[in-house]
């Protein structure tokens, strides 16, 4: 629980979760997040790794790309956090 709370305490990661929840297919790759977040690929990848290590996002490799989505078990809670922030 502490790891998950620490992960969402970062504004960039909270924004990433918001973007993943709002994504048309509920998923995004690093390339979808770099421009909107105005961050470089290594930074985005690091933040996604933190979220994945905390169990908040899942990843699926397709070819050379990794697609990230909010873990189903945490979707309702993260929706509440994102909505409270708006």
Secondary structure, 3 states (H helix, E strand, C coil): CHHHHHHHCCHHHHHHHHHHHHCCCCEEEHHHHHHHHCCCHHHHHHHHHHHHHCCCEEEEEECCEEEEEECHHHHHHHHHHHHHHC
